[in-house]
Amino acid sequence: MRIPQDLRFSVGGFSPKRMAYMLSACSFVLLPMHRRLPGEASEALAGFALMVALITAVLCSRIPREAPHWLLPRVLALLAFLMHLALVH
């Protein structure tokens, strides 16, 4: 299935797949911050991870299913979110 040209988009010149990978990586990079933040800020960081997971899911829906590893960014973002939930104190 091909995506029509009018439905294709990019964020800052990057493809949706590349942006999804970058957002997932940012979420993983923020994992050590839970040790340094107080409880409320740690919860806010977990909320940010939830937002990243949702945005990544939307971006992954724009990746053609014929593309290799089209689901991997979504899985990585969900894994990062679950790790953020485990680290909230």
HTML snippet that shows the backbone in 3Dmol.js (N, CA, C, O; Angstrom):
<script src="https://3Dmol.org/build/3Dmol-min.js"></script>
<div id="view" style="width:600px;height:400px;position:relative"></div>
<script>
const pdb = `
ATOM      1  N   MET A   1       0.842  -1.173   0.000  1.00  0.00           N
ATOM      2  CA  MET A   1       0.000   0.000   0.000  1.00  0.00           C
ATOM      3  C   MET A   1       0.891   1.241   0.000  1.00  0.00           C
ATOM      4  O   MET A   1       1.768   1.381   0.853  1.00  0.00           O
ATOM      5  N   ARG A   2       0.671   2.112  -0.929  1.00  0.00           N
ATOM      6  CA  ARG A   2       1.460   3.330  -1.017  1.00  0.00           C
ATOM      7  C   ARG A   2       0.678   4.489  -0.419  1.00  0.00           C
ATOM      8  O   ARG A   2      -0.540   4.586  -0.575  1.00  0.00           O
ATOM      9  N   ILE A   3       1.395   5.356   0.264  1.00  0.00           N
ATOM     10  CA  ILE A   3       0.780   6.536   0.860  1.00  0.00           C
ATOM     11  C   ILE A   3       0.724   7.629  -0.201  1.00  0.00           C
ATOM     12  O   ILE A   3       1.748   7.947  -0.804  1.00  0.00           O
ATOM     13  N   PRO A   4      -0.450   8.210  -0.441  1.00  0.00           N
ATOM     14  CA  PRO A   4      -0.536   9.290  -1.430  1.00  0.00           C
ATOM     15  C   PRO A   4       0.367  10.462  -1.045  1.00  0.00           C
ATOM     16  O   PRO A   4       0.634  10.703   0.132  1.00  0.00           O
ATOM     17  N   GLN A   5       0.826  11.177  -2.060  1.00  0.00           N
ATOM     18  CA  GLN A   5       1.769  12.269  -1.843  1.00  0.00           C
ATOM     19  C   GLN A   5       1.198  13.347  -0.918  1.00  0.00           C
ATOM     20  O   GLN A   5       1.949  13.919  -0.128  1.00  0.00           O
ATOM     21  N   ASP A   6      -0.091  13.641  -0.989  1.00  0.00           N
ATOM     22  CA  ASP A   6      -0.661  14.700  -0.159  1.00  0.00           C
ATOM     23  C   ASP A   6      -0.754  14.292   1.318  1.00  0.00           C
ATOM     24  O   ASP A   6      -0.918  15.157   2.178  1.00  0.00           O
ATOM     25  N   LEU A   7      -0.652  12.982   1.631  1.00  0.00           N
ATOM     26  CA  LEU A   7      -0.691  12.535   3.015  1.00  0.00           C
ATOM     27  C   LEU A   7       0.704  12.368   3.612  1.00  0.00           C
ATOM     28  O   LEU A   7       0.831  12.160   4.819  1.00  0.00           O
ATOM     29  N   ARG A   8       1.730  12.453   2.810  1.00  0.00           N
ATOM     30  CA  ARG A   8       3.094  12.342   3.322  1.00  0.00           C
ATOM     31  C   ARG A   8       3.492  13.646   3.978  1.00  0.00           C
ATOM     32  O   ARG A   8       3.078  14.726   3.555  1.00  0.00           O
ATOM     33  N   PHE A   9       4.288  13.535   5.000  1.00  0.00           N
ATOM     34  CA  PHE A   9       4.768  14.739   5.659  1.00  0.00           C
ATOM     35  C   PHE A   9       6.117  14.450   6.293  1.00  0.00           C
ATOM     36  O   PHE A   9       6.507  13.294   6.456  1.00  0.00           O
ATOM     37  N   SER A  10       6.812  15.500   6.643  1.00  0.00           N
ATOM     38  CA  SER A  10       8.074  15.359   7.349  1.00  0.00           C
ATOM     39  C   SER A  10       8.124  16.426   8.428  1.00  0.00           C
ATOM     40  O   SER A  10       7.457  17.456   8.330  1.00  0.00           O
ATOM     41  N   VAL A  11       8.908  16.177   9.443  1.00  0.00           N
ATOM     42  CA  VAL A  11       9.051  17.112  10.554  1.00  0.00           C
ATOM     43  C   VAL A  11      10.461  17.680  10.475  1.00  0.00           C
ATOM     44  O   VAL A  11      11.437  16.967  10.709  1.00  0.00           O
ATOM     45  N   GLY A  12      10.562  18.934  10.154  1.00  0.00           N
ATOM     46  CA  GLY A  12      11.870  19.558  10.061  1.00  0.00           C
ATOM     47  C   GLY A  12      12.745  18.931   8.987  1.00  0.00           C
ATOM     48  O   GLY A  12      13.970  18.941   9.112  1.00  0.00           O
ATOM     49  N   GLY A  13      12.151  18.390   7.947  1.00  0.00           N
ATOM     50  CA  GLY A  13      12.908  17.758   6.890  1.00  0.00           C
ATOM     51  C   GLY A  13      13.258  16.305   7.163  1.00  0.00           C
ATOM     52  O   GLY A  13      13.846  15.643   6.308  1.00  0.00           O
ATOM     53  N   PHE A  14      12.907  15.796   8.343  1.00  0.00           N
ATOM     54  CA  PHE A  14      13.187  14.408   8.689  1.00  0.00           C
ATOM     55  C   PHE A  14      11.947  13.557   8.434  1.00  0.00           C
ATOM     56  O   PHE A  14      10.820  14.034   8.564  1.00  0.00           O
ATOM     57  N   SER A  15      12.161  12.316   8.076  1.00  0.00           N
ATOM     58  CA  SER A  15      11.051  11.403   7.842  1.00  0.00           C
ATOM     59  C   SER A  15      10.391  11.038   9.180  1.00  0.00           C
ATOM     60  O   SER A  15      11.021  11.163  10.231  1.00  0.00           O
ATOM     61  N   PRO A  16       9.140  10.592   9.151  1.00  0.00           N
ATOM     62  CA  PRO A  16       8.473  10.190  10.395  1.00  0.00           C
ATOM     63  C   PRO A  16       9.220   9.072  11.120  1.00  0.00           C
ATOM     64  O   PRO A  16       9.258   9.047  12.350  1.00  0.00           O
ATOM     65  N   LYS A  17       9.813   8.150  10.366  1.00  0.00           N
ATOM     66  CA  LYS A  17      10.544   7.051  10.999  1.00  0.00           C
ATOM     67  C   LYS A  17      11.765   7.580  11.747  1.00  0.00           C
ATOM     68  O   LYS A  17      12.038   7.147  12.866  1.00  0.00           O
ATOM     69  N   ARG A  18      12.487   8.495  11.152  1.00  0.00           N
ATOM     70  CA  ARG A  18      13.672   9.053  11.809  1.00  0.00           C
ATOM     71  C   ARG A  18      13.274   9.861  13.040  1.00  0.00           C
ATOM     72  O   ARG A  18      13.948   9.789  14.067  1.00  0.00           O
ATOM     73  N   MET A  19      12.195  10.623  12.951  1.00  0.00           N
ATOM     74  CA  MET A  19      11.738  11.390  14.107  1.00  0.00           C
ATOM     75  C   MET A  19      11.280  10.464  15.235  1.00  0.00           C
ATOM     76  O   MET A  19      11.518  10.752  16.408  1.00  0.00           O
ATOM     77  N   ALA A  20      10.624   9.356  14.887  1.00  0.00           N
ATOM     78  CA  ALA A  20      10.182   8.406  15.905  1.00  0.00           C
ATOM     79  C   ALA A  20      11.380   7.789  16.625  1.00  0.00           C
ATOM     80  O   ALA A  20      11.361   7.629  17.845  1.00  0.00           O
ATOM     81  N   TYR A  21      12.418   7.443  15.871  1.00  0.00           N
ATOM     82  CA  TYR A  21      13.633   6.906  16.495  1.00  0.00           C
ATOM     83  C   TYR A  21      14.288   7.951  17.398  1.00  0.00           C
ATOM     84  O   TYR A  21      14.749   7.618  18.490  1.00  0.00           O
ATOM     85  N   MET A  22      14.334   9.205  16.957  1.00  0.00           N
ATOM     86  CA  MET A  22      14.962  10.251  17.766  1.00  0.00           C
ATOM     87  C   MET A  22      14.182  10.491  19.063  1.00  0.00           C
ATOM     88  O   MET A  22      14.783  10.666  20.123  1.00  0.00           O
ATOM     89  N   LEU A  23      12.854  10.501  18.983  1.00  0.00           N
ATOM     90  CA  LEU A  23      12.042  10.677  20.193  1.00  0.00           C
ATOM     91  C   LEU A  23      12.227   9.514  21.165  1.00  0.00           C
ATOM     92  O   LEU A  23      12.309   9.723  22.375  1.00  0.00           O
ATOM     93  N   SER A  24      12.293   8.296  20.643  1.00  0.00           N
ATOM     94  CA  SER A  24      12.517   7.135  21.505  1.00  0.00           C
ATOM     95  C   SER A  24      13.881   7.221  22.179  1.00  0.00           C
ATOM     96  O   SER A  24      14.010   6.916  23.365  1.00  0.00           O
ATOM     97  N   ALA A  25      14.888   7.631  21.435  1.00  0.00           N
ATOM     98  CA  ALA A  25      16.230   7.769  22.009  1.00  0.00           C
ATOM     99  C   ALA A  25      16.251   8.844  23.095  1.00  0.00           C
ATOM    100  O   ALA A  25      16.895   8.667  24.130  1.00  0.00           O
ATOM    101  N   CYS A  26      15.552   9.955  22.865  1.00  0.00           N
ATOM    102  CA  CYS A  26      15.487  11.014  23.884  1.00  0.00           C
ATOM    103  C   CYS A  26      14.823  10.504  25.156  1.00  0.00           C
ATOM    104  O   CYS A  26      15.237  10.858  26.260  1.00  0.00           O
ATOM    105  N   SER A  27      13.813   9.688  25.009  1.00  0.00           N
ATOM    106  CA  SER A  27      13.143   9.137  26.181  1.00  0.00           C
ATOM    107  C   SER A  27      14.085   8.223  26.966  1.00  0.00           C
ATOM    108  O   SER A  27      14.085   8.242  28.197  1.00  0.00           O
ATOM    109  N   PHE A  28      14.885   7.423  26.260  1.00  0.00           N
ATOM    110  CA  PHE A  28      15.857   6.560  26.945  1.00  0.00           C
ATOM    111  C   PHE A  28      16.954   7.376  27.607  1.00  0.00           C
ATOM    112  O   PHE A  28      17.428   7.016  28.685  1.00  0.00           O
ATOM    113  N   VAL A  29      17.360   8.462  26.982  1.00  0.00           N
ATOM    114  CA  VAL A  29      18.426   9.302  27.548  1.00  0.00           C
ATOM    115  C   VAL A  29      17.971   9.948  28.854  1.00  0.00           C
ATOM    116  O   VAL A  29      18.794  10.196  29.735  1.00  0.00           O
ATOM    117  N   LEU A  30      16.686  10.222  28.990  1.00  0.00           N
ATOM    118  CA  LEU A  30      16.164  10.873  30.192  1.00  0.00           C
ATOM    119  C   LEU A  30      15.913   9.909  31.358  1.00  0.00           C
ATOM    120  O   LEU A  30      15.535  10.351  32.443  1.00  0.00           O
ATOM    121  N   LEU A  31      16.112   8.625  31.157  1.00  0.00           N
ATOM    122  CA  LEU A  31      15.868   7.656  32.231  1.00  0.00           C
ATOM    123  C   LEU A  31      16.708   7.917  33.486  1.00  0.00           C
ATOM    124  O   LEU A  31      16.158   7.820  34.583  1.00  0.00           O
ATOM    125  N   PRO A  32      18.000   8.240  33.397  1.00  0.00           N
ATOM    126  CA  PRO A  32      18.778   8.467  34.623  1.00  0.00           C
ATOM    127  C   PRO A  32      18.348   9.696  35.423  1.00  0.00           C
ATOM    128  O   PRO A  32      18.746   9.844  36.579  1.00  0.00           O
ATOM    129  N   MET A  33      17.557  10.565  34.840  1.00  0.00           N
ATOM    130  CA  MET A  33      17.119  11.770  35.546  1.00  0.00           C
ATOM    131  C   MET A  33      16.207  11.462  36.723  1.00  0.00           C
ATOM    132  O   MET A  33      16.060  12.297  37.615  1.00  0.00           O
ATOM    133  N   HIS A  34      15.589  10.284  36.749  1.00  0.00           N
ATOM    134  CA  HIS A  34      14.674   9.950  37.841  1.00  0.00           C
ATOM    135  C   HIS A  34      15.389   9.918  39.193  1.00  0.00           C
ATOM    136  O   HIS A  34      14.783  10.216  40.222  1.00  0.00           O
ATOM    137  N   ARG A  35      16.671   9.557  39.196  1.00  0.00           N
ATOM    138  CA  ARG A  35      17.407   9.512  40.459  1.00  0.00           C
ATOM    139  C   ARG A  35      17.648  10.910  41.026  1.00  0.00           C
ATOM    140  O   ARG A  35      17.709  11.081  42.243  1.00  0.00           O
ATOM    141  N   ARG A  36      17.782  11.899  40.164  1.00  0.00           N
ATOM    142  CA  ARG A  36      18.143  13.244  40.600  1.00  0.00           C
ATOM    143  C   ARG A  36      16.937  14.136  40.884  1.00  0.00           C
ATOM    144  O   ARG A  36      17.080  15.182  41.516  1.00  0.00           O
ATOM    145  N   LEU A  37      15.777  13.741  40.433  1.00  0.00           N
ATOM    146  CA  LEU A  37      14.591  14.596  40.550  1.00  0.00           C
ATOM    147  C   LEU A  37      13.748  14.206  41.755  1.00  0.00           C
ATOM    148  O   LEU A  37      13.704  13.034  42.131  1.00  0.00           O
ATOM    149  N   PRO A  38      13.073  15.190  42.366  1.00  0.00           N
ATOM    150  CA  PRO A  38      12.123  14.847  43.433  1.00  0.00           C
ATOM    151  C   PRO A  38      10.899  14.124  42.851  1.00  0.00           C
ATOM    152  O   PRO A  38      10.758  14.009  41.634  1.00  0.00           O
ATOM    153  N   GLY A  39      10.034  13.648  43.720  1.00  0.00           N
ATOM    154  CA  GLY A  39       8.901  12.818  43.319  1.00  0.00           C
ATOM    155  C   GLY A  39       7.991  13.425  42.272  1.00  0.00           C
ATOM    156  O   GLY A  39       7.649  12.756  41.296  1.00  0.00           O
ATOM    157  N   GLU A  40       7.583  14.693  42.450  1.00  0.00           N
ATOM    158  CA  GLU A  40       6.652  15.314  41.505  1.00  0.00           C
ATOM    159  C   GLU A  40       7.295  15.509  40.139  1.00  0.00           C
ATOM    160  O   GLU A  40       6.648  15.318  39.110  1.00  0.00           O
ATOM    161  N   ALA A  41       8.559  15.885  40.132  1.00  0.00           N
ATOM    162  CA  ALA A  41       9.250  16.072  38.856  1.00  0.00           C
ATOM    163  C   ALA A  41       9.472  14.727  38.168  1.00  0.00           C
ATOM    164  O   ALA A  41       9.457  14.643  36.940  1.00  0.00           O
ATOM    165  N   SER A  42       9.676  13.690  38.953  1.00  0.00           N
ATOM    166  CA  SER A  42       9.825  12.353  38.386  1.00  0.00           C
ATOM    167  C   SER A  42       8.529  11.907  37.718  1.00  0.00           C
ATOM    168  O   SER A  42       8.555  11.275  36.662  1.00  0.00           O
ATOM    169  N   GLU A  43       7.403  12.238  38.332  1.00  0.00           N
ATOM    170  CA  GLU A  43       6.106  11.926  37.728  1.00  0.00           C
ATOM    171  C   GLU A  43       5.891  12.721  36.442  1.00  0.00           C
ATOM    172  O   GLU A  43       5.332  12.208  35.473  1.00  0.00           O
ATOM    173  N   ALA A  44       6.337  13.972  36.440  1.00  0.00           N
ATOM    174  CA  ALA A  44       6.219  14.788  35.233  1.00  0.00           C
ATOM    175  C   ALA A  44       7.068  14.220  34.107  1.00  0.00           C
ATOM    176  O   ALA A  44       6.669  14.256  32.943  1.00  0.00           O
ATOM    177  N   LEU A  45       8.225  13.701  34.448  1.00  0.00           N
ATOM    178  CA  LEU A  45       9.086  13.080  33.446  1.00  0.00           C
ATOM    179  C   LEU A  45       8.438  11.825  32.880  1.00  0.00           C
ATOM    180  O   LEU A  45       8.562  11.551  31.686  1.00  0.00           O
ATOM    181  N   ALA A  46       7.755  11.069  33.712  1.00  0.00           N
ATOM    182  CA  ALA A  46       7.023   9.897  33.223  1.00  0.00           C
ATOM    183  C   ALA A  46       5.866  10.334  32.313  1.00  0.00           C
ATOM    184  O   ALA A  46       5.560   9.660  31.329  1.00  0.00           O
ATOM    185  N   GLY A  47       5.228  11.454  32.642  1.00  0.00           N
ATOM    186  CA  GLY A  47       4.191  11.998  31.765  1.00  0.00           C
ATOM    187  C   GLY A  47       4.754  12.410  30.420  1.00  0.00           C
ATOM    188  O   GLY A  47       4.124  12.208  29.382  1.00  0.00           O
ATOM    189  N   PHE A  48       5.962  12.998  30.445  1.00  0.00           N
ATOM    190  CA  PHE A  48       6.633  13.346  29.196  1.00  0.00           C
ATOM    191  C   PHE A  48       6.906  12.085  28.375  1.00  0.00           C
ATOM    192  O   PHE A  48       6.749  12.094  27.154  1.00  0.00           O
ATOM    193  N   ALA A  49       7.312  11.006  29.040  1.00  0.00           N
ATOM    194  CA  ALA A  49       7.568   9.752  28.337  1.00  0.00           C
ATOM    195  C   ALA A  49       6.283   9.205  27.708  1.00  0.00           C
ATOM    196  O   ALA A  49       6.318   8.620  26.625  1.00  0.00           O
ATOM    197  N   LEU A  50       5.153   9.395  28.388  1.00  0.00           N
ATOM    198  CA  LEU A  50       3.871   8.986  27.818  1.00  0.00           C
ATOM    199  C   LEU A  50       3.564   9.797  26.564  1.00  0.00           C
ATOM    200  O   LEU A  50       3.120   9.247  25.556  1.00  0.00           O
ATOM    201  N   MET A  51       3.799  11.103  26.629  1.00  0.00           N
ATOM    202  CA  MET A  51       3.568  11.954  25.451  1.00  0.00           C
ATOM    203  C   MET A  51       4.463  11.524  24.286  1.00  0.00           C
ATOM    204  O   MET A  51       4.023  11.481  23.138  1.00  0.00           O
ATOM    205  N   VAL A  52       5.712  11.209  24.593  1.00  0.00           N
ATOM    206  CA  VAL A  52       6.643  10.759  23.551  1.00  0.00           C
ATOM    207  C   VAL A  52       6.147   9.450  22.941  1.00  0.00           C
ATOM    208  O   VAL A  52       6.212   9.273  21.724  1.00  0.00           O
ATOM    209  N   ALA A  53       5.656   8.536  23.767  1.00  0.00           N
ATOM    210  CA  ALA A  53       5.149   7.263  23.259  1.00  0.00           C
ATOM    211  C   ALA A  53       3.938   7.483  22.349  1.00  0.00           C
ATOM    212  O   ALA A  53       3.810   6.818  21.321  1.00  0.00           O
ATOM    213  N   LEU A  54       3.062   8.399  22.714  1.00  0.00           N
ATOM    214  CA  LEU A  54       1.885   8.673  21.876  1.00  0.00           C
ATOM    215  C   LEU A  54       2.276   9.341  20.560  1.00  0.00           C
ATOM    216  O   LEU A  54       1.761   8.986  19.500  1.00  0.00           O
ATOM    217  N   ILE A  55       3.183  10.301  20.634  1.00  0.00           N
ATOM    218  CA  ILE A  55       3.644  10.969  19.405  1.00  0.00           C
ATOM    219  C   ILE A  55       4.359   9.974  18.502  1.00  0.00           C
ATOM    220  O   ILE A  55       4.198  10.010  17.282  1.00  0.00           O
ATOM    221  N   THR A  56       5.146   9.089  19.096  1.00  0.00           N
ATOM    222  CA  THR A  56       5.837   8.069  18.310  1.00  0.00           C
ATOM    223  C   THR A  56       4.839   7.125  17.653  1.00  0.00           C
ATOM    224  O   THR A  56       5.045   6.701  16.516  1.00  0.00           O
ATOM    225  N   ALA A  57       3.769   6.795  18.352  1.00  0.00           N
ATOM    226  CA  ALA A  57       2.736   5.931  17.760  1.00  0.00           C
ATOM    227  C   ALA A  57       2.093   6.608  16.558  1.00  0.00           C
ATOM    228  O   ALA A  57       1.827   5.960  15.546  1.00  0.00           O
ATOM    229  N   VAL A  58       1.844   7.906  16.665  1.00  0.00           N
ATOM    230  CA  VAL A  58       1.262   8.643  15.532  1.00  0.00           C
ATOM    231  C   VAL A  58       2.248   8.684  14.374  1.00  0.00           C
ATOM    232  O   VAL A  58       1.864   8.479  13.222  1.00  0.00           O
ATOM    233  N   LEU A  59       3.516   8.947  14.674  1.00  0.00           N
ATOM    234  CA  LEU A  59       4.520   8.984  13.615  1.00  0.00           C
ATOM    235  C   LEU A  59       4.680   7.616  12.959  1.00  0.00           C
ATOM    236  O   LEU A  59       4.862   7.533  11.745  1.00  0.00           O
ATOM    237  N   CYS A  60       4.614   6.551  13.743  1.00  0.00           N
ATOM    238  CA  CYS A  60       4.748   5.208  13.174  1.00  0.00           C
ATOM    239  C   CYS A  60       3.556   4.842  12.298  1.00  0.00           C
ATOM    240  O   CYS A  60       3.678   4.009  11.400  1.00  0.00           O
ATOM    241  N   SER A  61       2.424   5.449  12.549  1.00  0.00           N
ATOM    242  CA  SER A  61       1.271   5.178  11.695  1.00  0.00           C
ATOM    243  C   SER A  61       1.460   5.783  10.308  1.00  0.00           C
ATOM    244  O   SER A  61       0.749   5.414   9.374  1.00  0.00           O
ATOM    245  N   ARG A  62       2.406   6.706  10.160  1.00  0.00           N
ATOM    246  CA  ARG A  62       2.687   7.324   8.876  1.00  0.00           C
ATOM    247  C   ARG A  62       3.773   6.591   8.097  1.00  0.00           C
ATOM    248  O   ARG A  62       4.071   6.964   6.963  1.00  0.00           O
ATOM    249  N   ILE A  63       4.373   5.546   8.689  1.00  0.00           N
ATOM    250  CA  ILE A  63       5.412   4.761   8.027  1.00  0.00           C
ATOM    251  C   ILE A  63       4.731   3.641   7.238  1.00  0.00           C
ATOM    252  O   ILE A  63       3.877   2.941   7.783  1.00  0.00           O
ATOM    253  N   PRO A  64       5.090   3.463   5.979  1.00  0.00           N
ATOM    254  CA  PRO A  64       4.481   2.356   5.213  1.00  0.00           C
ATOM    255  C   PRO A  64       4.822   1.009   5.844  1.00  0.00           C
ATOM    256  O   PRO A  64       5.938   0.808   6.324  1.00  0.00           O
ATOM    257  N   ARG A  65       3.883   0.112   5.842  1.00  0.00           N
ATOM    258  CA  ARG A  65       4.090  -1.186   6.487  1.00  0.00           C
ATOM    259  C   ARG A  65       5.079  -2.061   5.734  1.00  0.00           C
ATOM    260  O   ARG A  65       5.577  -3.046   6.278  1.00  0.00           O
ATOM    261  N   GLU A  66       5.365  -1.711   4.492  1.00  0.00           N
ATOM    262  CA  GLU A  66       6.353  -2.475   3.740  1.00  0.00           C
ATOM    263  C   GLU A  66       7.771  -2.120   4.161  1.00  0.00           C
ATOM    264  O   GLU A  66       8.708  -2.855   3.848  1.00  0.00           O
ATOM    265  N   ALA A  67       7.944  -1.016   4.861  1.00  0.00           N
ATOM    266  CA  ALA A  67       9.270  -0.586   5.308  1.00  0.00           C
ATOM    267  C   ALA A  67       9.782  -1.551   6.371  1.00  0.00           C
ATOM    268  O   ALA A  67       9.009  -2.022   7.205  1.00  0.00           O
ATOM    269  N   PRO A  68      11.078  -1.847   6.348  1.00  0.00           N
ATOM    270  CA  PRO A  68      11.608  -2.752   7.378  1.00  0.00           C
ATOM    271  C   PRO A  68      11.595  -2.079   8.746  1.00  0.00           C
ATOM    272  O   PRO A  68      11.879  -0.888   8.869  1.00  0.00           O
ATOM    273  N   HIS A  69      11.269  -2.842   9.747  1.00  0.00           N
ATOM    274  CA  HIS A  69      11.255  -2.395  11.145  1.00  0.00           C
ATOM    275  C   HIS A  69      10.318  -1.201  11.364  1.00  0.00           C
ATOM    276  O   HIS A  69      10.655  -0.298  12.130  1.00  0.00           O
ATOM    277  N   TRP A  70       9.179  -1.179  10.725  1.00  0.00           N
ATOM    278  CA  TRP A  70       8.267  -0.050  10.851  1.00  0.00           C
ATOM    279  C   TRP A  70       7.646   0.033  12.237  1.00  0.00           C
ATOM    280  O   TRP A  70       7.171   1.098  12.630  1.00  0.00           O
ATOM    281  N   LEU A  71       7.638  -1.054  12.980  1.00  0.00           N
ATOM    282  CA  LEU A  71       7.033  -1.078  14.306  1.00  0.00           C
ATOM    283  C   LEU A  71       8.059  -0.851  15.422  1.00  0.00           C
ATOM    284  O   LEU A  71       7.667  -0.581  16.558  1.00  0.00           O
ATOM    285  N   LEU A  72       9.345  -0.951  15.132  1.00  0.00           N
ATOM    286  CA  LEU A  72      10.384  -0.883  16.149  1.00  0.00           C
ATOM    287  C   LEU A  72      10.394   0.434  16.933  1.00  0.00           C
ATOM    288  O   LEU A  72      10.528   0.376  18.156  1.00  0.00           O
ATOM    289  N   PRO A  73      10.263   1.611  16.321  1.00  0.00           N
ATOM    290  CA  PRO A  73      10.251   2.837  17.135  1.00  0.00           C
ATOM    291  C   PRO A  73       9.106   2.867  18.142  1.00  0.00           C
ATOM    292  O   PRO A  73       9.281   3.352  19.260  1.00  0.00           O
ATOM    293  N   ARG A  74       7.949   2.361  17.765  1.00  0.00           N
ATOM    294  CA  ARG A  74       6.794   2.326  18.670  1.00  0.00           C
ATOM    295  C   ARG A  74       7.070   1.409  19.858  1.00  0.00           C
ATOM    296  O   ARG A  74       6.727   1.739  20.993  1.00  0.00           O
ATOM    297  N   VAL A  75       7.683   0.268  19.601  1.00  0.00           N
ATOM    298  CA  VAL A  75       8.016  -0.673  20.666  1.00  0.00           C
ATOM    299  C   VAL A  75       9.066  -0.067  21.606  1.00  0.00           C
ATOM    300  O   VAL A  75       8.967  -0.210  22.824  1.00  0.00           O
ATOM    301  N   LEU A  76      10.068   0.610  21.035  1.00  0.00           N
ATOM    302  CA  LEU A  76      11.099   1.235  21.861  1.00  0.00           C
ATOM    303  C   LEU A  76      10.519   2.339  22.741  1.00  0.00           C
ATOM    304  O   LEU A  76      10.882   2.448  23.912  1.00  0.00           O
ATOM    305  N   ALA A  77       9.627   3.153  22.195  1.00  0.00           N
ATOM    306  CA  ALA A  77       9.007   4.219  22.982  1.00  0.00           C
ATOM    307  C   ALA A  77       8.135   3.643  24.101  1.00  0.00           C
ATOM    308  O   ALA A  77       8.117   4.177  25.210  1.00  0.00           O
ATOM    309  N   LEU A  78       7.418   2.563  23.815  1.00  0.00           N
ATOM    310  CA  LEU A  78       6.601   1.927  24.847  1.00  0.00           C
ATOM    311  C   LEU A  78       7.485   1.320  25.935  1.00  0.00           C
ATOM    312  O   LEU A  78       7.165   1.414  27.120  1.00  0.00           O
ATOM    313  N   LEU A  79       8.589   0.703  25.538  1.00  0.00           N
ATOM    314  CA  LEU A  79       9.521   0.148  26.508  1.00  0.00           C
ATOM    315  C   LEU A  79      10.123   1.253  27.383  1.00  0.00           C
ATOM    316  O   LEU A  79      10.254   1.081  28.595  1.00  0.00           O
ATOM    317  N   ALA A  80      10.485   2.372  26.779  1.00  0.00           N
ATOM    318  CA  ALA A  80      11.023   3.495  27.550  1.00  0.00           C
ATOM    319  C   ALA A  80       9.975   4.020  28.526  1.00  0.00           C
ATOM    320  O   ALA A  80      10.304   4.341  29.668  1.00  0.00           O
ATOM    321  N   PHE A  81       8.718   4.113  28.093  1.00  0.00           N
ATOM    322  CA  PHE A  81       7.654   4.579  28.975  1.00  0.00           C
ATOM    323  C   PHE A  81       7.472   3.642  30.159  1.00  0.00           C
ATOM    324  O   PHE A  81       7.308   4.100  31.290  1.00  0.00           O
ATOM    325  N   LEU A  82       7.500   2.335  29.914  1.00  0.00           N
ATOM    326  CA  LEU A  82       7.355   1.375  31.006  1.00  0.00           C
ATOM    327  C   LEU A  82       8.529   1.468  31.973  1.00  0.00           C
ATOM    328  O   LEU A  82       8.349   1.311  33.180  1.00  0.00           O
ATOM    329  N   MET A  83       9.722   1.722  31.456  1.00  0.00           N
ATOM    330  CA  MET A  83      10.879   1.889  32.330  1.00  0.00           C
ATOM    331  C   MET A  83      10.747   3.171  33.156  1.00  0.00           C
ATOM    332  O   MET A  83      11.139   3.198  34.323  1.00  0.00           O
ATOM    333  N   HIS A  84      10.198   4.233  32.557  1.00  0.00           N
ATOM    334  CA  HIS A  84       9.959   5.471  33.304  1.00  0.00           C
ATOM    335  C   HIS A  84       8.959   5.213  34.424  1.00  0.00           C
ATOM    336  O   HIS A  84       9.144   5.696  35.541  1.00  0.00           O
ATOM    337  N   LEU A  85       7.905   4.459  34.139  1.00  0.00           N
ATOM    338  CA  LEU A  85       6.917   4.145  35.175  1.00  0.00           C
ATOM    339  C   LEU A  85       7.542   3.353  36.316  1.00  0.00           C
ATOM    340  O   LEU A  85       7.199   3.564  37.479  1.00  0.00           O
ATOM    341  N   ALA A  86       8.446   2.456  35.994  1.00  0.00           N
ATOM    342  CA  ALA A  86       9.095   1.648  37.027  1.00  0.00           C
ATOM    343  C   ALA A  86      10.030   2.488  37.906  1.00  0.00           C
ATOM    344  O   ALA A  86      10.265   2.148  39.065  1.00  0.00           O
ATOM    345  N   LEU A  87      10.557   3.576  37.355  1.00  0.00           N
ATOM    346  CA  LEU A  87      11.525   4.393  38.095  1.00  0.00           C
ATOM    347  C   LEU A  87      10.887   5.552  38.862  1.00  0.00           C
ATOM    348  O   LEU A  87      11.576   6.227  39.626  1.00  0.00           O
ATOM    349  N   VAL A  88       9.594   5.797  38.675  1.00  0.00           N
ATOM    350  CA  VAL A  88       8.939   6.894  39.403  1.00  0.00           C
ATOM    351  C   VAL A  88       8.923   6.555  40.875  1.00  0.00           C
ATOM    352  O   VAL A  88       8.598   5.435  41.269  1.00  0.00           O
ATOM    353  N   HIS A  89       9.282   7.548  41.693  1.00  0.00           N
ATOM    354  CA  HIS A  89       9.296   7.326  43.144  1.00  0.00           C
ATOM    355  C   HIS A  89       8.528   8.426  43.856  1.00  0.00           C
ATOM    356  O   HIS A  89       8.428   8.413  45.083  1.00  0.00           O
TER     357      HIS A  89
END
`;
const viewer = $3Dmol.createViewer("view");
viewer.addModel(pdb, "pdb");
viewer.setStyle({}, {cartoon: {color: "spectrum"}});
viewer.zoomTo();
viewer.render();
</script>
